[in-house]
Amino acid sequence: MGEARGVNTDRFITIIRWTMLAGALYDLLFAVPILAAPGAVAPVLRIQMPEQEVYLRFLGVFLAGLAIFYLLPVVQPGRYLGNVAAAAAIRAMGGVYMLAAVLLYGQARAFLLLGAGDLFFAVLHVLTLLPFTGLRVWTAAGLDLAPRRPAR
């Protein structure tokens, strides 16, 4: 009989910390300029400024909030593994939305790169959870999707 190999938990926790930190920094890279100088960001991304820049600045507040949410597993990864699963879902939704905005609605091509970035982080976050959850990544968020039998 073969010898079983265990999962090196410390290595995967370190990977989770680094990938979540990278995701937080990625969001802050966009949040801070959007909050501080949205008029300077729009030409770089080749997008039009909204008439009321309060909406673009609110997006900056949202991105900064997501960065804080992503930092929780950096500080206490075991306690906040659910945040990693939620981050993967949020990133996937954002990536699909941005890709669809360009491909289906003719929005600025810069969103292709941003959507690809979000999809990259979504896949990365899922991959970091596989050693802990197998293919049932949603269990890290405390979700039990198994069918229930009626009580007898």
C-alpha positions as CSV (number, residue, x, y, z in Angstrom):
1,M,0.0,0.0,0.0
2,G,1.2,3.5,-0.8
3,E,1.9,6.2,1.7
4,A,-0.6,9.1,1.9
5,R,0.8,12.6,1.5
6,G,-0.8,15.4,3.6
7,V,-1.6,18.9,2.5
8,N,0.9,21.5,3.7
9,T,-1.7,23.8,5.3
10,D,0.9,26.5,6.1
11,R,1.9,26.8,2.5
12,F,-1.7,27.2,1.2
13,I,-2.5,29.7,4.0
14,T,0.5,31.7,2.9
15,I,-0.7,31.5,-0.7
16,I,-4.2,32.7,0.3
17,R,-2.7,35.6,2.2
18,W,-0.6,36.7,-0.8
19,T,-3.4,36.3,-3.4
20,M,-5.9,38.2,-1.2
21,L,-3.4,40.9,-0.5
22,A,-2.7,41.2,-4.3
23,G,-6.4,41.4,-4.9
24,A,-6.8,44.2,-2.3
25,L,-3.9,46.1,-3.8
26,Y,-5.4,45.7,-7.3
27,D,-8.7,47.3,-6.1
28,L,-6.9,50.1,-4.2
29,L,-4.9,50.8,-7.3
30,F,-8.1,51.9,-9.0
31,A,-10.0,53.1,-5.9
32,V,-7.6,55.8,-4.8
33,P,-7.2,57.6,-8.2
34,I,-11.0,57.3,-8.8
35,L,-11.7,58.9,-5.4
36,A,-8.9,61.5,-5.6
37,A,-8.9,62.5,-9.3
38,P,-11.6,60.8,-11.4
39,G,-11.1,63.3,-14.2
40,A,-7.5,62.1,-14.6
41,V,-8.5,58.4,-14.6
42,A,-11.1,58.6,-17.4
43,P,-8.7,59.5,-20.2
44,V,-6.2,56.9,-19.2
45,L,-8.9,54.2,-19.5
46,R,-10.4,55.9,-22.5
47,I,-13.8,56.2,-20.9
48,Q,-16.1,59.1,-20.7
49,M,-16.6,60.9,-17.4
50,P,-20.2,60.7,-16.2
51,E,-22.0,64.0,-16.0
52,Q,-22.1,63.7,-12.2
53,E,-18.8,62.4,-11.1
54,V,-20.3,61.4,-7.7
55,Y,-21.2,58.1,-9.3
56,L,-17.7,57.4,-10.4
57,R,-16.4,58.4,-6.9
58,F,-18.9,56.1,-5.3
59,L,-17.4,53.3,-7.3
60,G,-14.1,54.3,-5.8
61,V,-15.6,54.0,-2.3
62,F,-17.0,50.6,-3.2
63,L,-13.6,49.4,-4.5
64,A,-11.9,50.6,-1.3
65,G,-14.5,48.7,0.7
66,L,-13.9,45.5,-1.2
67,A,-10.2,45.9,-0.6
68,I,-10.9,46.0,3.2
69,F,-13.1,42.9,2.8
70,Y,-10.3,41.1,0.9
71,L,-7.8,42.0,3.7
72,L,-9.6,40.0,6.4
73,P,-8.2,36.6,5.2
74,V,-4.8,38.2,5.1
75,V,-5.0,38.9,8.8
76,Q,-6.9,35.8,9.9
77,P,-7.1,33.3,6.9
78,G,-8.6,30.4,8.9
79,R,-11.4,32.5,10.2
80,Y,-12.2,34.3,6.9
81,L,-11.9,31.5,4.3
82,G,-15.5,32.4,3.4
83,N,-14.3,35.8,2.2
84,V,-12.0,34.0,-0.2
85,A,-15.0,32.1,-1.7
86,A,-17.1,35.3,-1.8
87,A,-14.2,37.2,-3.4
88,A,-14.0,34.6,-6.1
89,A,-17.7,35.0,-6.8
90,I,-17.6,38.8,-6.8
91,R,-14.6,38.8,-9.1
92,A,-16.2,36.4,-11.5
93,M,-19.4,38.5,-11.6
94,G,-17.5,41.7,-12.2
95,G,-15.3,40.1,-14.8
96,V,-18.3,38.7,-16.8
97,Y,-20.1,42.0,-16.5
98,M,-17.1,44.0,-17.9
99,L,-16.5,41.6,-20.7
100,A,-20.2,41.6,-21.6
101,A,-20.3,45.4,-21.5
102,V,-17.6,45.6,-24.2
103,L,-18.7,42.6,-26.3
104,L,-22.4,43.1,-26.2
105,Y,-22.9,46.8,-25.5
106,G,-19.9,48.5,-27.2
107,Q,-18.4,49.9,-24.0
108,A,-14.7,51.1,-23.8
109,R,-12.2,48.3,-24.7
110,A,-10.3,49.1,-21.4
111,F,-13.0,47.1,-19.7
112,L,-11.7,44.0,-21.5
113,L,-8.4,44.2,-19.6
114,L,-10.2,45.0,-16.3
115,G,-12.6,42.2,-16.8
116,A,-9.7,39.8,-17.5
117,G,-8.0,41.0,-14.3
118,D,-11.1,40.2,-12.3
119,L,-11.5,36.8,-13.9
120,F,-7.8,36.1,-13.2
121,F,-8.3,36.8,-9.5
122,A,-11.5,34.8,-9.4
123,V,-9.7,31.7,-10.7
124,L,-6.8,32.3,-8.4
125,H,-9.0,32.5,-5.4
126,V,-10.8,29.3,-6.3
127,L,-7.5,27.5,-6.8
128,T,-6.3,28.6,-3.4
129,L,-9.4,27.0,-1.8
130,L,-9.2,23.7,-3.6
131,P,-6.8,22.1,-1.0
132,F,-9.3,22.9,1.8
133,T,-12.6,22.3,0.0
134,G,-11.9,20.1,-3.0
135,L,-14.2,21.2,-5.8
136,R,-16.9,22.3,-3.4
137,V,-15.4,25.8,-2.9
138,W,-18.7,27.2,-1.7
139,T,-18.4,25.2,1.5
140,A,-15.7,27.7,2.6
141,A,-18.4,30.3,2.8
142,G,-20.5,28.0,5.0
143,L,-23.0,27.1,2.2
144,D,-24.3,23.6,2.2
145,L,-25.9,22.9,-1.1
146,A,-26.5,19.1,-0.5
147,P,-30.1,18.0,-1.0
148,R,-31.9,17.5,2.3
149,R,-34.0,14.5,3.1
150,P,-37.3,15.2,4.8
151,A,-37.3,14.5,8.6
152,R,-39.1,11.3,9.6
